[in-house]
Amino acid sequence: MKPLPQHEDPRCLPVRRLLQTVGSKWSVLVVSHLENEAKRFSELKRSIGGVTQKSLTATLRELERDGLVDRSVTPSIPPRVDYALTPLGRTLLGPLNALTGWAIENETAVAAARERFEKDNEAA
């Protein structure tokens, strides 16, 4: 039997699904903004900046579905809804902080590579 190309291997499907969620711009920002404390939706929206209500809602639902964020409702008028990282969500902080560190460390090199690419492909 001929082996499947790596990206079509059924074992890759869960990895692809999870990376779609945790690799999105808004997910990374939500997780990082919940690192130190639980926050209400409006606090998250304000602290992240630039995210629409629709995008933030969808992101929080995906993170909750994957067990990374916990949504707790406090009965009051109006109801208070807080979002916090779960223990599983906290395990994501290490890899995200490593990626953030790499991005900061290599920002100049990436910018130079982009500039070279743009210059080399101007006439193309």
N, C-alpha and C positions, 0 to 999 in steps of 0.2 A: 504494500500500500504506500502510495506517494505521500510524504508528509505535507501538511498544509503550510502555506506561507505563515510566518510568525504572527502577522496581524490578523489572520483568520483563525488562529488556534482558539478553540472554545475557552481555554484557560485565560485568554487575554480579555475576554468580554467583561468580567467583573472589574478588572483594572481600568479598562476604558470607561466603563460606566461611572466608577468612582472618581476618576480623574476629570470627567466632564463636570462634576459638581465641585470638587475641591480645587480644581485648577482654574475656575472662573474668577475673573477680576473681583466681582462682588463677594464671592465666598471667602476669598483670601482676606479681604478687608473686614468682613463681618467677624470672622474668626479672630483676627488680630484686635479688633475693637472690643471683643468680649473677653480678652485675655485676663484682665484684672478684676472685672466685676460684671454682674448681670446688668442689662440695660433694657429700657422700654423701647418700643419701636421708634417713637419720635426721637429719642436720644441717639439711637443708632443712625437714623436717617440724617440727623443734624451733624453728628460727629464724622460720618463717612463723607458726606457732601457729594453732590452730583448724581446720586442714585435716585431713580424714580421710586415712587411708592410701589408700583407694580413690580419692578425688578427686585426691590428689597423683600417684598412679600414672597415672591417666587423663590428667591435665594434662601430665605429663612425656612420655607417649607421643605426645600430640598435637603438642607442641612439637618432639619428635624427628622425627616424621613430616613436619612442615613445614620441617625443616632448621634450626630455631632453637636446638636444644639437642643436644649430643652426649653419648652415654652410653658410658662406657668401663669395661670390666671388667678388673680386675687379678686374675690367678689367684692365689688364696691360700685359706686355709681360715679362716673362710668367704670366699667371693669378695668383693672390694672393688669396688663400683660407684660411679663418680663421674659427676656431671652438670656440664656446662660449656656456656657459650654458644658457639655457632659464630660465625664472622665475620658470617654473615647475621643471627644473633640479636643481635650487638652493634649492628647498624644500627638495631635496634628501640629501643635505649636512648635515643636522641635524642628521638624522638616521645613515648616514655613519660615522660621527664623533663620535656618541655614540658607534657604533660597534668598531671603531678603539680604542676608550678609553677602552672598555671592553677587547679587545684583549691584549692591553698593560698591563692592570691591572691584567689579569689572565694568562699571558704568562707562568709564572713559574708553576702554578698549572696544566696547560694543558700539559706542557713538562713533568712534573712528572707523570701525568696520562698516557701519551704515553709510557714513559719508563716502568711503571708498566705493561701496557698491553703487550708490546713487551717481557718483561721478563716472564710474565705468559703464553704467547703463543709461546715461543721458541720451546718447546718440542712437541707442538701440531701438 
